[in-house]
Amino acid sequence: MGDKVAAKRSQEDAAVVPRAIENHGVIGDLATIALVATDGTIDFLCWPDFDSPTIFAALLDPGGGGMFQIAPELADARVTQQYLPDTNVLLTRWMGDKASGELTDFMYVKNSRSDGSSMVVRRFRVTRGSLKLRMSCTPRFEYARRQLPAKMEEGAVIWRQANGEVLRLLAGVPLVEIDGGVIAEITLQAGEGVDFILDDGGDNAEEATTEEMEDQTVAFWQNWARQSTYRGRWREMVNRSALALKLMTSRKHGSIVAAATFGLPETPGGSRNWDYRATWIRDASFTVYALMRLGYRDEAMAFNDWIGQRASACDAGGRLRIMYAIDGGEVPNEASLEHLHGYGGATPVRVGNNAAEQFQLDIYGELLDSIYLSNKYGHAISHDHWEGVRKVVEFVCDHWEDPDAGIWEMRREPQEFLHSRLMCWVAVDRGIRLATKRSLAAPFSKWHDVRNDIYEDIWKNFWNEEKGHFVQTKGGDTLDASLLLMPLVRFVSATDPRWLSTLTAIGDQLADDGVVHRYRSNDGLDGEEGAFSACSFWYAECLARAGDTKKARRVFESVLNYANHLGLYAEEFDTKAQLAGNFPQAFTHLALISAAFYLDRELDDRNSQEWRP
């Protein structure tokens, strides 16, 4: 075959069923993430960085996306998948009547500051009987646009790209080249095993044995997880969420990718397929808050420093972008990968994100909240960063009444959204609080007046007397789950009668057994979406803050049950509460941590009151 992958393939190829989103674990090294399916296949991996083109994308096109599969021939085997305790080292087991085997997957990492290149390590061991193992590695480069020849060089397989970059596979067994990939078949007895290493051809594969690499990687993750101060009821799920968030953290920049993937649909076969391999300003306060609550101050400070640099580098008017590339640069414009069939036929498959050009006012509140929290519990803000913050607050003072695209990035005419107005209030409020706490220079009189004006505007124009609840847009009559943040950012008391009626309305109209939809109104996009995972945890936390801990716990634990077998979440749930959208989703795991933390506190307080003599 030639270098170019055909733009269209046969209907037979297109009909190949992808592995379900929820049937995956993830491994990573703080530079990129690989998805590992329960059948032993790596079917998604961007290389060498989170936002690089894929080398494996069978998840989005089983027929031609490329994959790296290791699996035994074992009929009717029971297959299980788990992480080694407190790590991101993944173990997949096959158990049959007469034989069993296990596959250990990880990306080699010694420390979070390592500048070394990425390395995928896959170790298969037979634990009982005799097994025939089959390995297939078929990388497809540049988002599966190019197929390169596999060349045998010095006992390794090399794929050499035009820019000089190399992908190398090291294996302890003979390999056979076929159609730009390699395969191997070997029969192993109990106690025997074989290792495979995929890297960039550097020298790091020779610095340690695979067993030493595994030991060092396990030690790294366990030492990191040990720093958590959480000792509550849901320790396993909270720790798994923290480990997932750490996986999505860039060791080079301190930023956090919103999700590891692109193109996974919000509903089966739908067209809402976005690229989330970027860092949203919106995630800032949630990230800092969640990590600090768990005791991970280094990560919180690194992310806050990254966020502070964005504020310092904003234009003279104080305007920020809503999202940035991992390195702080611009997010590419959207492009459709027409040659990919899409997950379950969901097209178009997009890379880049045009929402980066939208005007969204809520990001300023989230930015200021994160900076305020970091200063309250961490290091004092520098003069240069404060000057950037002042520009941002001044921008909000001048533009808080402007219509925008809102938190949900609606692709229609801008509107005046309650959530955007709320977060403008947060931006000015946190600016005032920070300046007061640190005795910083600020135009206090102006900021106080603007904060009061926003407060009055929300109560006057976003409360619908006829409906008896707050509404999504100015003068509107529909609900929005982002209203759940009103008590969480301390704009309104969690037990205020008007808020309680709004919370009840959200439960009645947007929630189903704890699974919460963002809204029911038109958003300017074709197709439908699922329920938004993070909103479900916001709902549980709001119930707890309102004093209904019984319902809050029921909702929270229901949503915990909707995680996949490893405790991981995608962006949304479909109608069956199965995972939908990009995976894993940082926003969801952040919301889980926050809800667990607060619900624990409420339950502990109530229990202590009940038993108090």
NUVEXVEX-644676 format. One record per residue (C-alpha): residue in one letter; y, x, z; chain; residue number from 1. Coordinates in steps of 0.25 Angstrom, whole numbers. Each point is the difference from the previous one (the first is absolute). Example, Ala and Ser with C-alpha at 12.3 -4.5 7.8 and 13.67 -1.06 7.14 Angstrom:
<rs>
   res       y       x       z   chain     n
     a     -18      49      31       A     1
     s      14       6      -2       A     2
</rs>
This chain:
<rs>
   res       y       x       z   chain     n
     m       0       0       0       A     1
     g      14       4      -2       A     2
     d      11       3      10       A     3
     k       6     -14      -1       A     4
     v      -6     -11       7       A     5
     a      -1     -12      -9       A     6
     a      11     -11       3       A     7
     k      -9     -11       0       A     8
     r     -15      -1       3       A     9
     s     -11     -10      -3       A    10
     q      -1     -13       7       A    11
     e     -13       5       6       A    12
     d       8      11       7       A    13
     a      10      -9       5       A    14
     a     -10      -9       6       A    15
     v      -4      10      10       A    16
     v       3      -5      14       A    17
     p       8       9       9       A    18
     r      -3       3      14       A    19
     a       7     -10      10       A    20
     i      12       5       6       A    21
     e      -5      -2      14       A    22
     n     -13       8      -3       A    23
     h       7      13       2       A    24
     g       4      11      10       A    25
     v      11      10      -2       A    26
     i       0      15       2       A    27
     g      12       9      -2       A    28
     d       7      13       4       A    29
     l      15      -4       2       A    30
     a       3       3     -15       A    31
     t      -9     -11      -7       A    32
     i     -10     -10       3       A    33
     a     -14      -3      -6       A    34
     l      -7     -14       1       A    35
     v     -15       1       2       A    36
     a      -8     -13      -3       A    37
     t     -12      -4       8       A    38
     d      -9       5     -11       A    39
     g       4      14       1       A    40
     t      11       0     -11       A    41
     i      14       5       0       A    42
     d       6      -9     -10       A    43
     f      15       2       3       A    44
     l       7      14       2       A    45
     c      14       4      -4       A    46
     w       0      16      -1       A    47
     p       6       8       6       A    48
     d      10      -9       7       A    49
     f       1     -14       4       A    50
     d       9      -4     -12       A    51
     s      -7       9     -10       A    52
     p      -8      -6     -12       A    53
     t     -14      -4       3       A    54
     i     -12       9      -3       A    55
     f     -10     -12       5       A    56
     a       4     -14      -3       A    57
     a     -13      -8      -2       A    58
     l       6     -10      11       A    59
     l      10      -4     -11       A    60
     d     -10       2     -12       A    61
     p     -14       1       3       A    62
     g      -4       4     -14       A    63
     g      10      11      -2       A    64
     g       9       3      12       A    65
     g      -9      12       5       A    66
     m      -8       1      12       A    67
     f      -8      10       9       A    68
     q     -13      -6       5       A    69
     i     -10       5       9       A    70
     a     -12     -10       4       A    71
     p     -15       1       2       A    72
     e     -10      -8      -7       A    73
     l      -5      -9      11       A    74
     a      -3     -14      -3       A    75
     d       3     -11      10       A    76
     a       7      10       9       A    77
     r       9      -5      11       A    78
     v      14       7      -2       A    79
     t      10       2      11       A    80
     q      13       7       1       A    81
     q       8       6      12       A    82
     y       9      10       4       A    83
     l      -4      11       9       A    84
     p       7      -3      14       A    85
     d      15       2       0       A    86
     t       0       6     -14       A    87
     n       3      -3     -15       A    88
     v     -14       6      -3       A    89
     l      -8     -10      -7       A    90
     l     -15      -2       2       A    91
     t      -8      -9     -10       A    92
     r     -15      -2       3       A    93
     w     -12      -6      -8       A    94
     m     -12      -4       8       A    95
     g     -12      -5      -7       A    96
     d     -15      -2       4       A    97
     k      -5      14      -3       A    98
     a      13       8      -1       A    99
     s      14       1       4       A   100
     g      12       9      -3       A   101
     e      15       2       4       A   102
     l      12       4      -8       A   103
     t      12       6       8       A   104
     d      13       0      -7       A   105
     f      13       6       4       A   106
     m      12       8      -6       A   107
     y       1      13       7       A   108
     v      12       2       9       A   109
     k       2      10      11       A   110
     n      14      -4       5       A   111
     s      11      -9      -4       A   112
     r       9      11      -5       A   113
     s      -9       6      -9       A   114
     d       5       3     -14       A   115
     g     -14       2      -6       A   116
     s      -5      -8     -12       A   117
     s      -8     -12       1       A   118
     m     -15       0       1       A   119
     v     -10     -11       0       A   120
     v     -13       4       7       A   121
     r     -13      -9      -1       A   122
     r     -12       4       7       A   123
     f     -14      -8      -2       A   124
     r     -11       1      10       A   125
     v     -14      -6       0       A   126
     t      -3      -5      14       A   127
     r     -14      -5      -2       A   128
     g     -11       0     -11       A   129
     s       3       5     -15       A   130
     l      12      -5      -8       A   131
     k       4       2     -15       A   132
     l      15       2       0       A   133
     r       9      -2     -12       A   134
     m      14       5      -1       A   135
     s      10      -3     -11       A   136
     c      14       5      -1       A   137
     t       9      -5     -12       A   138
     p      15       3       2       A   139
     r       9      -7      -9       A   140
     f      14       7       0       A   141
     e      14      -6      -1       A   142
     y      -3     -14       5       A   143
     a     -13       1      -9       A   144
     r       8       2     -12       A   145
     r      -7      14      -3       A   146
     q     -15       4       1       A   147
     l      -1      16       0       A   148
     p     -13       8      -2       A   149
     a      -7       5      12       A   150
     k      -3      15      -1       A   151
     m      -9       8       8       A   152
     e       6      13       6       A   153
     e      -5       9      10       A   154
     g      -9     -10       6       A   155
     a      10     -11       1       A   156
     v       4     -12     -10       A   157
     i      15       1      -4       A   158
     w       9     -10      -7       A   159
     r      12       7      -5       A   160
     q      13      -8      -3       A   161
     a      11       4     -10       A   162
     n      10       4      11       A   163
     g     -10      10       5       A   164
     e      -4      -8      12       A   165
     v     -15       0       4       A   166
     l     -10      -9       6       A   167
     r     -13       6       5       A   168
     l     -13      -5       5       A   169
     l      -9       9       8       A   170
     a     -14      -4       2       A   171
     g     -13       5       6       A   172
     v      -9      -5     -11       A   173
     p      -1       1     -16       A   174
     l      10      -9      -7       A   175
     v      -1      -6     -14       A   176
     e      13      -3      -8       A   177
     i       1     -13      -7       A   178
     d      12      -7      -6       A   179
     g      11       8       7       A   180
     g      -8      -2      14       A   181
     v     -12       7       7       A   182
     i     -12      -6       6       A   183
     a     -11       5       9       A   184
     e     -13      -5       5       A   185
     i      -8       6      11       A   186
     t     -11      -4       9       A   187
     l       2       4      15       A   188
     q     -10      -1      12       A   189
     a       4      -3      15       A   190
     g       9      10       5       A   191
     e       5       5     -13       A   192
     g      14      -2      -6       A   193
     v      10       3     -11       A   194
     d      15       2       0       A   195
     f      10      -2     -10       A   196
     i      15       4       0       A   197
     l      11      -4      -9       A   198
     d      13       8       0       A   199
     d      11       6      -9       A   200
     g      -8      13      -2       A   201
     g       8       8      11       A   202
     d      -7       9      10       A   203
     n       0      -9      12       A   204
     a     -14      -5      -3       A   205
     e      -5      14       4       A   206
     e       7       1      13       A   207
     a     -11      -8       8       A   208
     t     -13      -6      -2       A   209
     t      -1     -15      -2       A   210
     e      -5      -1      14       A   211
     e      12       7       6       A   212
     m       9      -8      -9       A   213
     e      -6     -13       6       A   214
     d       1       5      14       A   215
     q      15       4      -2       A   216
     t       3     -13      -6       A   217
     v      -7      -8      11       A   218
     a       7       9      10       A   219
     f      14      -3      -7       A   220
     w      -1     -15       0       A   221
     q      -6      -1      14       A   222
     n      11       9       6       A   223
     w      10      -8      -7       A   224
     a      -6     -14       5       A   225
     r      -1       6      14       A   226
     q      15       0       1       A   227
     s       1     -15       0       A   228
     t       5      -7      13       A   229
     y      -6     -13      -4       A   230
     r     -10      -5      11       A   231
     g       0     -15      -3       A   232
     r     -10     -10      -4       A   233
     w      -1       3     -15       A   234
     r      -1      15       1       A   235
     e      -9       2     -12       A   236
     m       8      -9      -9       A   237
     v      13       6       4       A   238
     n      -5      15      -1       A   239
     r      -6      -4     -14       A   240
     s      13      -5      -4       A   241
     a       7      13       5       A   242
     l     -10       9      -7       A   243
     a       2      -8     -13       A   244
     l      16       1       1       A   245
     k      -2      15       3       A   246
     l      -8       1     -13       A   247
     m      12      -6      -8       A   248
     t       9      10       6       A   249
     s       5      12      -9       A   250
     r      -2      13       7       A   251
     k      10       6      -9       A   252
     h      12     -10       2       A   253
     g      -3      -9      12       A   254
     s       1     -12      -8       A   255
     i     -11     -11       0       A   256
     v      -5      -7     -13       A   257
     a       0     -15       0       A   258
     a     -15      -1      -5       A   259
     a      -9      10      -6       A   260
     t      -2      -8     -13       A   261
     f       7      -7     -12       A   262
     g      -5     -12      -8       A   263
     l      -8      -7      10       A   264
     p       3     -15      -2       A   265
     e       5      -9      10       A   266
     t      -9     -11      -5       A   267
     p     -13       1      -9       A   268
     g       4       2     -14       A   269
     g      15      -1       3       A   270
     s      12       7      -6       A   271
     r       6       4      13       A   272
     n      -5      14       0       A   273
     w      10      11       5       A   274
     d       1      14       3       A   275
     y       1       3      15       A   276
     r      -1      15       0       A   277
     a      14       2       5       A   278
     t       8       0      13       A   279
     w       8     -13       3       A   280
     i      12       1       9       A   281
     r      -5     -13       6       A   282
     d     -12       6       6       A   283
     a       9      10       8       A   284
     s       2      -8      13       A   285
     f     -14      -5       0       A   286
     t      -5      14      -2       A   287
     v       8       6      11       A   288
     y      -2     -11      10       A   289
     a     -15       0      -2       A   290
     l      -2      15       1       A   291
     m       9       2      12       A   292
     r      -7     -11       7       A   293
     l     -13       7      -2       A   294
     g       5      14       4       A   295
     y       1       6     -14       A   296
     r      14       5       2       A   297
     d      -1      12     -10       A   298
     e      -4     -10     -12       A   299
     a      11     -10       4       A   300
     m      10      11       1       A   301
     a      -4       6     -13       A   302
     f       1     -13      -7       A   303
     n      13      -3       6       A   304
     d       5      13      -4       A   305
     w      -4      -4     -15       A   306
     i       7     -13       2       A   307
     g      13       7       6       A   308
     q       0       9     -12       A   309
     r       1     -12      -9       A   310
     a      11      -6       8       A   311
     s       8      13      -1       A   312
     a      -2       1     -15       A   313
     c       4     -14      -3       A   314
     d      12      -2     -10       A   315
     a      14       0       5       A   316
     g       0     -15       2       A   317
     g     -12       1       9       A   318
     r     -10      -7      -9       A   319
     l     -15       4       1       A   320
     r     -12      -2      -9       A   321
     i     -10     -10       6       A   322
     m     -12      10      -3       A   323
     y      -1      15      -3       A   324
     a     -11       9      -6       A   325
     i      -8       7      11       A   326
     d       9      12      -2       A   327
     g      13      -8       1       A   328
     g       2      -1     -15       A   329
     e       1     -12      -9       A   330
     v     -12      -9      -2       A   331
     p      -3      -1     -15       A   332
     n       2     -12      -8       A   333
     e     -11     -10      -2       A   334
     a     -10       3     -11       A   335
     s     -12      -8      -4       A   336
     l     -14       7      -2       A   337
     e      -4      -8     -11       A   338
     h     -13       7      -2       A   339
     l      -5      -4      14       A   340
     h      -8     -13       1       A   341
     g       5      -2      14       A   342
     y      -7      -3      13       A   343
     g      -8     -13      -4       A   344
     g       8      -1     -12       A   345
     a      13      -1       7       A   346
     t      11       6      -9       A   347
     p      10       6      -3       A   348
     v      -4      12       8       A   349
     r      14       6       4       A   350
     v       4      13       5       A   351
     g      15       3       5       A   352
     n       7     -12       6       A   353
     n      13      -6      -6       A   354
     a       3      -6      14       A   355
     a       6      13       3       A   356
     e      12      -4      -7       A   357
     q       2     -13       7       A   358
     f      11      -3      10       A   359
     q      -7      -3      14       A   360
     l       9      -1      12       A   361
     d     -10       0      11       A   362
     i      -4      14      -2       A   363
     y      13       5       7       A   364
     g      -4      -8      13       A   365
     e     -14       7       0       A   366
     l       6      13      -3       A   367
     l      10      -1      12       A   368
     d     -11      -6       9       A   369
     s      -9      12      -3       A   370
     i      11      10       3       A   371
     y       5      -7      12       A   372
     l     -15       0       6       A   373
     s      -2      15      -3       A   374
     n      13       3       7       A   375
     k      -3      -8      12       A   376
     y     -14       6       2       A   377
     g       1      13      -8       A   378
     h      10      10      -4       A   379
     a      15      -2      -1       A   380
     i       6      -3     -14       A   381
     s       7      12      -7       A   382
     h      15      -1      -4       A   383
     d      -4       0     -15       A   384
     h     -10     -11       2       A   385
     w      10      -8       8       A   386
     e      10       1     -11       A   387
     g     -11      -6     -10       A   388
     v      -2     -11      10       A   389
     r      14      -4       1       A   390
     k       1      -1     -15       A   391
     v     -12      -9       0       A   392
     v       6      -9      11       A   393
     e      13      -1      -8       A   394
     f      -8      -4     -12       A   395
     v      -6     -11       7       A   396
     c      13      -4       6       A   397
     d       6      -2     -14       A   398
     h     -13      -6      -7       A   399
     w      -7      -9      11       A   400
     e       4     -13      -7       A   401
     d      -5       5     -14       A   402
     p     -13      -7      -6       A   403
     d     -12       9      -2       A   404
     a     -15       0      -4       A   405
     g      -4       0      14       A   406
     i     -12       6       8       A   407
     w     -10      -6     -10       A   408
     e       7       6     -12       A   409
     m       1     -13      -7       A   410
     r       2       2     -15       A   411
     r      10     -11      -2       A   412
     e      15      -2       2       A   413
     p       5       6      13       A   414
     q       1     -10      12       A   415
     e       6       1      14       A   416
     f     -13       2       8       A   417
     l      -1      -2      15       A   418
     h      -8      13       2       A   419
     s      10       8      -7       A   420
     r      11      -6       8       A   421
     l      -8       2      13       A   422
     m      -2      15      -4       A   423
     c      15       2      -3       A   424
     w       2      -5      14       A   425
     v     -10      11       5       A   426
     a       6      11      -8       A   427
     v      14      -3       7       A   428
     d      -6      -2      13       A   429
     r      -8      12       0       A   430
     g      12       8      -5       A   431
     i       8      -4      12       A   432
     r     -11       2      10       A   433
     l      -3      14      -5       A   434
     a      15       4       0       A   435
     t       1      -5      14       A   436
     k     -12       7       5       A   437
     r       3      13      -6       A   438
     s      16      -1       1       A   439
     l       2       1     -15       A   440
     a      12      -3      -7       A   441
     a       0     -14      -7       A   442
     p      10     -11      -4       A   443
     f      -5      -9      12       A   444
     s       9     -11      -2       A   445
     k      -3      -2     -14       A   446
     w     -15       1       2       A   447
     h       0     -10      12       A   448
     d       8     -10      -9       A   449
     v     -10       1     -11       A   450
     r     -12      -1       9       A   451
     n       6     -13       6       A   452
     d       3      -5     -14       A   453
     i     -14       2      -4       A   454
     y      -6      -6      12       A   455
     e       9     -13      -1       A   456
     d      -4      -1     -15       A   457
     i     -15       0       2       A   458
     w       1     -11      11       A   459
     k      10      -8      -9       A   460
     n      -6       1     -14       A   461
     f     -15       3       2       A   462
     w      -4     -11      10       A   463
     n      -4     -12      -7       A   464
     e       3     -12      10       A   465
     e      -8     -10      -8       A   466
     k     -13       9      -1       A   467
     g       2       5      14       A   468
     h      -2      15      -3       A   469
     f       6      12      -6       A   470
     v      -1       1     -15       A   471
     q      -3      11     -10       A   472
     t      14      -1      -7       A   473
     k      14      -4       3       A   474
     g       0     -15      -1       A   475
     g     -14      -1      -4       A   476
     d     -12      -8       6       A   477
     t     -12       9      -2       A   478
     l      -7      10      10       A   479
     d      -3      15      -1       A   480
     a      -9       8       9       A   481
     s      10      11       1       A   482
     l       7      -9       9       A   483
     l     -10       4      10       A   484
     l       8      13       2       A   485
     m      12      -7       6       A   486
     p      -6       1      15       A   487
     l      -6      13      -3       A   488
     v      13       7      -3       A   489
     r       6      -8      12       A   490
     f      10      -8      -8       A   491
     v      -5     -13       7       A   492
     s      -8      -2      13       A   493
     a     -15      -2      -3       A   494
     t       1     -13       8       A   495
     d      13      -6      -5       A   496
     p      -3     -14      -4       A   497
     r       5       1     -14       A   498
     w      -9      13      -2       A   499
     l     -12      -7       6       A   500
     s       2     -12     -10       A   501
     t       1      10     -11       A   502
     l     -13       7       5       A   503
     t      -7     -13       0       A   504
     a       4      -3     -14       A   505
     i      -5      13      -5       A   506
     g     -13      -2       7       A   507
     d      -1     -14      -7       A   508
     q       5       3     -14       A   509
     l      -4      15      -2       A   510
     a     -12       3       9       A   511
     d     -14      -3      -2       A   512
     d      -9       5      12       A   513
     g      10      11       2       A   514
     v       1       5     -14       A   515
     v      14      -2      -4       A   516
     h       7      -1     -14       A   517
     r      13       6      -2       A   518
     y       7     -13      -6       A   519
     r      -4     -12      -9       A   520
     s      13       0      -8       A   521
     n       2       5     -15       A   522
     d       2      15       0       A   523
     g       2       2     -15       A   524
     l     -14       6      -3       A   525
     d     -12      -5      -8       A   526
     g     -13      -3       8       A   527
     e      -2      -2      14       A   528
     e      -2      10      12       A   529
     g      -9       0      13       A   530
     a       4       0      14       A   531
     f       8      12       5       A   532
     s      -8       8      10       A   533
     a      12       5       8       A   534
     c       5     -14       2       A   535
     s     -12      -4       7       A   536
     f       2      11      11       A   537
     w      15      -4       1       A   538
     y      -4     -14       2       A   539
     a     -10       4      12       A   540
     e      11       9       6       A   541
     c      10     -11      -1       A   542
     l     -10     -10       7       A   543
     a      -2      10      11       A   544
     r      15       2       2       A   545
     a       2     -15       1       A   546
     g     -10      -1      11       A   547
     d     -12      -6      -7       A   548
     t      -9      12       2       A   549
     k     -13      -8      -1       A   550
     k       4      -4     -15       A   551
     a       5      14      -2       A   552
     r     -13       6       4       A   553
     r      -8     -10      -9       A   554
     v       9       3     -12       A   555
     f       0      15       2       A   556
     e     -15       1       2       A   557
     s      -3      -9     -12       A   558
     v       8       9      -9       A   559
     l      -7      12       6       A   560
     n     -13      -6      -5       A   561
     y       6       0     -14       A   562
     a       1      15      -1       A   563
     n     -11       7      -8       A   564
     h     -12       6       6       A   565
     l       8      13       4       A   566
     g      12      -7       6       A   567
     l       9       1     -13       A   568
     y       9     -10      -6       A   569
     a       6      -2     -14       A   570
     e      14      -6      -2       A   571
     e      -5     -14      -1       A   572
     f     -11     -10       3       A   573
     d      -6      -9     -11       A   574
     t      -4     -15       3       A   575
     k     -13       5       6       A   576
     a       8      10       9       A   577
     q      -6      11      -8       A   578
     l       8      12      -3       A   579
     a      10       0     -12       A   580
     g      11       9      -5       A   581
     n       2      15       2       A   582
     f      -9       7      10       A   583
     p       2       5      11       A   584
     q      13      -6       3       A   585
     a       9       7      10       A   586
     f       9     -12       3       A   587
     t     -12      -8       5       A   588
     h      -5      11       9       A   589
     l      14       2       6       A   590
     a       1     -15       3       A   591
     l     -14       0       7       A   592
     i       4      11       9       A   593
     s      13      -7       4       A   594
     a      -8     -13       3       A   595
     a     -11       7       8       A   596
     f      10       7       8       A   597
     y       8     -12       4       A   598
     l     -11     -10       2       A   599
     d      -7      10       9       A   600
     r      12       1       8       A   601
     e       2     -15       1       A   602
     l     -15      -2       4       A   603
     d       1      11      11       A   604
     d      13      -7       6       A   605
     r      -7     -13       0       A   606
     n     -13       5       6       A   607
     s       8       7      11       A   608
     q       8     -12       3       A   609
     e     -12      -9       1       A   610
     w      -7      10      10       A   611
     r      12       3       8       A   612
     p      -1      -4      15       A   613
</rs>
